[in-house]
Amino acid sequence: EVYDFLGSSCQKFGAGFWKPGSGIIHQIVLENYAFPGGMVIGTDSHTVNGGGLGMVAVGVGGADCVDVMAGLPWELKAPKVIGVHLHGAMSGWTSPKDVILKVAGILSVSGGTGAIVEYFGPGVDSFSCTGMGTICNMGAEIG
């Protein structure tokens, strides 16, 4: 009943909704909602996975989402930007997970609070979309 209600409400108001059993949310975000240069606000902590395609993807609390769905503006403080300049390319047994683990080790669990972490430089070219999605998804652990 709950899923039927949510599904019909989302259809009525033009919001995205994925049913239980639709697939792994990380991949659903990349395949159905993410696009380069876009912005998505979602109520799932895995919404940030959309950053794998170069978009601003933010997971928010339920109250924030209700405000947006009711047509109220979504407001937030301008975030600070933390730049991570990547040189070279990954090789051997390294993976994008190694990058975010190193960044998390530097910033700890609150160093990214109120910030957007932007990865740039020639090293980014060696990451796949799902690799960047992994970095974005695990980035939630730094604040």
PyRosetta script that sets phi, psi and omega in degrees:
from pyrosetta import init, pose_from_sequence

init()
pose = pose_from_sequence("EVYDFLGSSCQKFGAGFWKPGSGIIHQIVLENYAFPGGMVIGTDSHTVNGGGLGMVAVGVGGADCVDVMAGLPWELKAPKVIGVHLHGAMSGWTSPKDVILKVAGILSVSGGTGAIVEYFGPGVDSFSCTGMGTICNMGAEIG")
pose.set_psi(1, -44.7)
pose.set_omega(1, -178.1)
pose.set_phi(2, -62.6)
pose.set_psi(2, -45.0)
pose.set_omega(2, -178.5)
pose.set_phi(3, -67.8)
pose.set_psi(3, -35.0)
pose.set_omega(3, 175.9)
pose.set_phi(4, -62.9)
pose.set_psi(4, -43.4)
pose.set_omega(4, 178.7)
pose.set_phi(5, -62.8)
pose.set_psi(5, -48.7)
pose.set_omega(5, -179.8)
pose.set_phi(6, -61.3)
pose.set_psi(6, -43.8)
pose.set_omega(6, 179.6)
pose.set_phi(7, -61.3)
pose.set_psi(7, -45.0)
pose.set_omega(7, -179.2)
pose.set_phi(8, -69.8)
pose.set_psi(8, -36.0)
pose.set_omega(8, 177.3)
pose.set_phi(9, -65.2)
pose.set_psi(9, -44.9)
pose.set_omega(9, 179.1)
pose.set_phi(10, -63.5)
pose.set_psi(10, -39.9)
pose.set_omega(10, 178.6)
pose.set_phi(11, -63.7)
pose.set_psi(11, -43.0)
pose.set_omega(11, -179.4)
pose.set_phi(12, -62.3)
pose.set_psi(12, -38.9)
pose.set_omega(12, -174.7)
pose.set_phi(13, -103.3)
pose.set_psi(13, 7.5)
pose.set_omega(13, 175.2)
pose.set_phi(14, 73.3)
pose.set_psi(14, 27.4)
pose.set_omega(14, 178.9)
pose.set_phi(15, -99.2)
pose.set_psi(15, 150.9)
pose.set_omega(15, 177.8)
pose.set_phi(16, -74.2)
pose.set_psi(16, 144.9)
pose.set_omega(16, 178.8)
pose.set_phi(17, -150.7)
pose.set_psi(17, 130.8)
pose.set_omega(17, 174.4)
pose.set_phi(18, -118.3)
pose.set_psi(18, 133.3)
pose.set_omega(18, -176.0)
pose.set_phi(19, -79.3)
pose.set_psi(19, 157.8)
pose.set_omega(19, 172.9)
pose.set_phi(20, -56.0)
pose.set_psi(20, 136.9)
pose.set_omega(20, -179.5)
pose.set_phi(21, 88.1)
pose.set_psi(21, 2.2)
pose.set_omega(21, -177.9)
pose.set_phi(22, -74.9)
pose.set_psi(22, -18.6)
pose.set_omega(22, -179.2)
pose.set_phi(23, 138.3)
pose.set_psi(23, 178.0)
pose.set_omega(23, -179.5)
pose.set_phi(24, -75.7)
pose.set_psi(24, 126.3)
pose.set_omega(24, -171.2)
pose.set_phi(25, -57.4)
pose.set_psi(25, -35.1)
pose.set_omega(25, 179.0)
pose.set_phi(26, -55.3)
pose.set_psi(26, -46.2)
pose.set_omega(26, -177.7)
pose.set_phi(27, -75.4)
pose.set_psi(27, -34.9)
pose.set_omega(27, 178.5)
pose.set_phi(28, -59.8)
pose.set_psi(28, -44.2)
pose.set_omega(28, 179.3)
pose.set_phi(29, -59.9)
pose.set_psi(29, -47.8)
pose.set_omega(29, -178.6)
pose.set_phi(30, -65.3)
pose.set_psi(30, -40.4)
pose.set_omega(30, -175.1)
pose.set_phi(31, -80.2)
pose.set_psi(31, -28.7)
pose.set_omega(31, -170.8)
pose.set_phi(32, -117.3)
pose.set_psi(32, -19.4)
pose.set_omega(32, -172.9)
pose.set_phi(33, -125.6)
pose.set_psi(33, -26.6)
pose.set_omega(33, -173.6)
pose.set_phi(34, -85.9)
pose.set_psi(34, 144.3)
pose.set_omega(34, 172.1)
pose.set_phi(35, -156.9)
pose.set_psi(35, 149.7)
pose.set_omega(35, -176.5)
pose.set_phi(36, -58.6)
pose.set_psi(36, 132.9)
pose.set_omega(36, 176.6)
pose.set_phi(37, 81.5)
pose.set_psi(37, 0.8)
pose.set_omega(37, -177.4)
pose.set_phi(38, -90.4)
pose.set_psi(38, -177.7)
pose.set_omega(38, 176.0)
pose.set_phi(39, -140.1)
pose.set_psi(39, 134.6)
pose.set_omega(39, 177.2)
pose.set_phi(40, -134.0)
pose.set_psi(40, 140.5)
pose.set_omega(40, 175.0)
pose.set_phi(41, -118.6)
pose.set_psi(41, 124.7)
pose.set_omega(41, -178.0)
pose.set_phi(42, -134.7)
pose.set_psi(42, 163.1)
pose.set_omega(42, -179.0)
pose.set_phi(43, -95.9)
pose.set_psi(43, 8.1)
pose.set_omega(43, 179.8)
pose.set_phi(44, -107.9)
pose.set_psi(44, 138.4)
pose.set_omega(44, -179.1)
pose.set_phi(45, -62.8)
pose.set_psi(45, -17.6)
pose.set_omega(45, 179.9)
pose.set_phi(46, -89.5)
pose.set_psi(46, 2.7)
pose.set_omega(46, 175.6)
pose.set_phi(47, -55.1)
pose.set_psi(47, -35.0)
pose.set_omega(47, -177.3)
pose.set_phi(48, -60.5)
pose.set_psi(48, -16.8)
pose.set_omega(48, 177.8)
pose.set_phi(49, -58.3)
pose.set_psi(49, -24.2)
pose.set_omega(49, 177.8)
pose.set_phi(50, -60.5)
pose.set_psi(50, -19.2)
pose.set_omega(50, 175.6)
pose.set_phi(51, -61.0)
pose.set_psi(51, -16.2)
pose.set_omega(51, 177.8)
pose.set_phi(52, -62.9)
pose.set_psi(52, -20.9)
pose.set_omega(52, 176.1)
pose.set_phi(53, -106.1)
pose.set_psi(53, 16.9)
pose.set_omega(53, 174.0)
pose.set_phi(54, 80.1)
pose.set_psi(54, 33.8)
pose.set_omega(54, 176.7)
pose.set_phi(55, -118.2)
pose.set_psi(55, 162.6)
pose.set_omega(55, 172.1)
pose.set_phi(56, -83.7)
pose.set_psi(56, 115.9)
pose.set_omega(56, -176.2)
pose.set_phi(57, -126.4)
pose.set_psi(57, 116.2)
pose.set_omega(57, -172.1)
pose.set_phi(58, -121.9)
pose.set_psi(58, 131.0)
pose.set_omega(58, 172.3)
pose.set_phi(59, -96.3)
pose.set_psi(59, 128.7)
pose.set_omega(59, -177.4)
pose.set_phi(60, -122.3)
pose.set_psi(60, 169.4)
pose.set_omega(60, 176.7)
pose.set_phi(61, -75.2)
pose.set_psi(61, 164.8)
pose.set_omega(61, -178.2)
pose.set_phi(62, -59.1)
pose.set_psi(62, -39.3)
pose.set_omega(62, -179.2)
pose.set_phi(63, -64.3)
pose.set_psi(63, -40.1)
pose.set_omega(63, 177.0)
pose.set_phi(64, -62.5)
pose.set_psi(64, -41.7)
pose.set_omega(64, -179.2)
pose.set_phi(65, -65.4)
pose.set_psi(65, -41.3)
pose.set_omega(65, 178.6)
pose.set_phi(66, -60.4)
pose.set_psi(66, -41.4)
pose.set_omega(66, 177.8)
pose.set_phi(67, -58.4)
pose.set_psi(67, -46.6)
pose.set_omega(67, -179.1)
pose.set_phi(68, -63.9)
pose.set_psi(68, -43.4)
pose.set_omega(68, -179.5)
pose.set_phi(69, -65.9)
pose.set_psi(69, -25.2)
pose.set_omega(69, 177.8)
pose.set_phi(70, -85.4)
pose.set_psi(70, 1.3)
pose.set_omega(70, 177.1)
pose.set_phi(71, 90.2)
pose.set_psi(71, 5.5)
pose.set_omega(71, 177.8)
pose.set_phi(72, -80.4)
pose.set_psi(72, 150.4)
pose.set_omega(72, 178.7)
pose.set_phi(73, -69.0)
pose.set_psi(73, 145.2)
pose.set_omega(73, 176.2)
pose.set_phi(74, -95.4)
pose.set_psi(74, 120.5)
pose.set_omega(74, -175.7)
pose.set_phi(75, -116.3)
pose.set_psi(75, 143.7)
pose.set_omega(75, 174.1)
pose.set_phi(76, -154.4)
pose.set_psi(76, 159.4)
pose.set_omega(76, 176.8)
pose.set_phi(77, -70.0)
pose.set_psi(77, 147.1)
pose.set_omega(77, 176.6)
pose.set_phi(78, -60.9)
pose.set_psi(78, 124.1)
pose.set_omega(78, -177.0)
pose.set_phi(79, -76.0)
pose.set_psi(79, 152.4)
pose.set_omega(79, 169.8)
pose.set_phi(80, -76.2)
pose.set_psi(80, 158.2)
pose.set_omega(80, 178.9)
pose.set_phi(81, -114.3)
pose.set_psi(81, 126.5)
pose.set_omega(81, 175.5)
pose.set_phi(82, -106.1)
pose.set_psi(82, 117.5)
pose.set_omega(82, -179.3)
pose.set_phi(83, -95.2)
pose.set_psi(83, 133.6)
pose.set_omega(83, 176.0)
pose.set_phi(84, -118.5)
pose.set_psi(84, 105.4)
pose.set_omega(84, -177.8)
pose.set_phi(85, -87.7)
pose.set_psi(85, 116.4)
pose.set_omega(85, -177.8)
pose.set_phi(86, -102.0)
pose.set_psi(86, 126.0)
pose.set_omega(86, -179.9)
pose.set_phi(87, -105.6)
pose.set_psi(87, 152.5)
pose.set_omega(87, 174.0)
pose.set_phi(88, 67.6)
pose.set_psi(88, -158.5)
pose.set_omega(88, -178.5)
pose.set_phi(89, -137.1)
pose.set_psi(89, 156.1)
pose.set_omega(89, 177.2)
pose.set_phi(90, -69.1)
pose.set_psi(90, 149.2)
pose.set_omega(90, 177.6)
pose.set_phi(91, -147.6)
pose.set_psi(91, 165.5)
pose.set_omega(91, 177.6)
pose.set_phi(92, 60.3)
pose.set_psi(92, -127.1)
pose.set_omega(92, -175.5)
pose.set_phi(93, -94.7)
pose.set_psi(93, 10.6)
pose.set_omega(93, -179.4)
pose.set_phi(94, -77.2)
pose.set_psi(94, 154.6)
pose.set_omega(94, 179.2)
pose.set_phi(95, -145.4)
pose.set_psi(95, 167.1)
pose.set_omega(95, 176.3)
pose.set_phi(96, -55.9)
pose.set_psi(96, -30.2)
pose.set_omega(96, 178.4)
pose.set_phi(97, -60.2)
pose.set_psi(97, -34.2)
pose.set_omega(97, 177.6)
pose.set_phi(98, -63.3)
pose.set_psi(98, -36.0)
pose.set_omega(98, 179.6)
pose.set_phi(99, -65.0)
pose.set_psi(99, -50.3)
pose.set_omega(99, -177.7)
pose.set_phi(100, -69.1)
pose.set_psi(100, -32.0)
pose.set_omega(100, 176.6)
pose.set_phi(101, -65.3)
pose.set_psi(101, -37.8)
pose.set_omega(101, 177.0)
pose.set_phi(102, -66.9)
pose.set_psi(102, -45.4)
pose.set_omega(102, 178.8)
pose.set_phi(103, -61.7)
pose.set_psi(103, -43.2)
pose.set_omega(103, 178.7)
pose.set_phi(104, -63.1)
pose.set_psi(104, -37.0)
pose.set_omega(104, 177.8)
pose.set_phi(105, -64.4)
pose.set_psi(105, -33.9)
pose.set_omega(105, 179.0)
pose.set_phi(106, -76.9)
pose.set_psi(106, -47.1)
pose.set_omega(106, -174.3)
pose.set_phi(107, -85.7)
pose.set_psi(107, -19.5)
pose.set_omega(107, -177.3)
pose.set_phi(108, 67.9)
pose.set_psi(108, -160.0)
pose.set_omega(108, -173.7)
pose.set_phi(109, -87.2)
pose.set_psi(109, -5.3)
pose.set_omega(109, -179.9)
pose.set_phi(110, -130.4)
pose.set_psi(110, -1.0)
pose.set_omega(110, -177.3)
pose.set_phi(111, -66.3)
pose.set_psi(111, -20.6)
pose.set_omega(111, 179.4)
pose.set_phi(112, -100.4)
pose.set_psi(112, 5.4)
pose.set_omega(112, -179.2)
pose.set_phi(113, -62.5)
pose.set_psi(113, 129.7)
pose.set_omega(113, 179.9)
pose.set_phi(114, 72.8)
pose.set_psi(114, 21.9)
pose.set_omega(114, -175.7)
pose.set_phi(115, -132.3)
pose.set_psi(115, 156.2)
pose.set_omega(115, 167.6)
pose.set_phi(116, -107.7)
pose.set_psi(116, 128.2)
pose.set_omega(116, 177.8)
pose.set_phi(117, -97.2)
pose.set_psi(117, 120.5)
pose.set_omega(117, -178.3)
pose.set_phi(118, -112.3)
pose.set_psi(118, 125.0)
pose.set_omega(118, 177.8)
pose.set_phi(119, -97.8)
pose.set_psi(119, 129.9)
pose.set_omega(119, -177.1)
pose.set_phi(120, -147.7)
pose.set_psi(120, 171.9)
pose.set_omega(120, 179.4)
pose.set_phi(121, 104.6)
pose.set_psi(121, 173.7)
pose.set_omega(121, -175.5)
pose.set_phi(122, -63.5)
pose.set_psi(122, -23.8)
pose.set_omega(122, 179.7)
pose.set_phi(123, -66.1)
pose.set_psi(123, -24.2)
pose.set_omega(123, -179.7)
pose.set_phi(124, -64.4)
pose.set_psi(124, -29.5)
pose.set_omega(124, -177.7)
pose.set_phi(125, -62.4)
pose.set_psi(125, -19.2)
pose.set_omega(125, -178.9)
pose.set_phi(126, -89.2)
pose.set_psi(126, 0.6)
pose.set_omega(126, 179.6)
pose.set_phi(127, -94.4)
pose.set_psi(127, 141.6)
pose.set_omega(127, 171.8)
pose.set_phi(128, -82.6)
pose.set_psi(128, 170.6)
pose.set_omega(128, 175.7)
pose.set_phi(129, -59.8)
pose.set_psi(129, -46.0)
pose.set_omega(129, -179.1)
pose.set_phi(130, -69.4)
pose.set_psi(130, -29.7)
pose.set_omega(130, 174.9)
pose.set_phi(131, -65.0)
pose.set_psi(131, -44.3)
pose.set_omega(131, 176.3)
pose.set_phi(132, -66.9)
pose.set_psi(132, -35.7)
pose.set_omega(132, 175.6)
pose.set_phi(133, -60.3)
pose.set_psi(133, -39.4)
pose.set_omega(133, 177.2)
pose.set_phi(134, -62.2)
pose.set_psi(134, -44.7)
pose.set_omega(134, 178.6)
pose.set_phi(135, -60.8)
pose.set_psi(135, -46.0)
pose.set_omega(135, -179.3)
pose.set_phi(136, -64.6)
pose.set_psi(136, -43.5)
pose.set_omega(136, -178.2)
pose.set_phi(137, -64.4)
pose.set_psi(137, -44.8)
pose.set_omega(137, 180.0)
pose.set_phi(138, -74.4)
pose.set_psi(138, -18.1)
pose.set_omega(138, 178.1)
pose.set_phi(139, -61.8)
pose.set_psi(139, -21.1)
pose.set_omega(139, 177.7)
pose.set_phi(140, -61.5)
pose.set_psi(140, -21.2)
pose.set_omega(140, -178.0)
pose.set_phi(141, -76.0)
pose.set_psi(141, -9.1)
pose.set_omega(141, -179.8)
pose.set_phi(142, -100.8)
pose.set_psi(142, 15.0)
pose.set_omega(142, 174.7)
pose.set_phi(143, 132.4)
pose.dump_pdb("model.pdb")
